């Protein structure tokens, strides 16, 4: 088992994140909310950040957009998009990139859309700002994308307000809005959480179809492993602000290696695997305190394989059984005699 970097450096990667940290000043001290997070994303690829609530997924995405709260501070060894160093960009240049080259689909469209503005005005606002086109061009672009997003009667919807649309239609409006300036990267933060199961499937299929049509990369934030299995090329599993496992989606689902990933998958009902009356798996305990003094393995208090050295040791990501598959754990996969430990 050999030590490895957090993610393979991809030649020509669209997005490169290396050693990202986010610290938040609180009255009781400093919260180390994102810890040494690294990944890359290529053109046209879908990467999922997955984990339970509070693990740092959304903070990571807000960092990339330059939308962190004032009390939060970010640092990274490298943070670049299309060759541009995001850490050195002024707020004016970041604002020019936001919505134009990088767009975000937020979790709850009802709170993300302006209730006092018509849908058409909200759709065209970013296009008029970034592309400097005419009002007619903006309207034609909006109608085209609303149609692509599966919104019926788009001309009528342009005159309506968010409260007049269903949750599914509002989410489709958010997707159309994100595409208005033809971004190279879309960050989707839990885009299906507020929707029923049928609409969730439609939105996910829509994102994949639009990705095929427009060629953009997608960074998808979710806690739903079913969503990951449906859309992701690669997956990074986060726990307590760290990436604990990452790799191709099929590899991670077929041979989950970190105990946390195994626990997440045990919580998913799989037809044919659970016998009638059998209970789903669960992960005992609670997420640890993320104040700056924390060290060692963050999962050790909930892990059935924890060892004394897990308390003090720095736990690096190490290579798994497949190329590009890595996990953060001190326990080897097998003993010297070849006995499988987990």
Helices and strands as residue ranges (DSSP letters): E 15-26, E 29-41, E 46-50, H 57-65, E 72-75, E 78-81, E 84-85, H 91-97, E 102-105, H 109-112, H 119-130, H 135-148, H 154-158, G 162-164, H 167-179, E 185-189, H 197-214, E 217-222, H 225-231, E 234-239, E 242-248, H 249-254, H 259-266, G 300-302, G 308-310, E 317-319, E 326-328
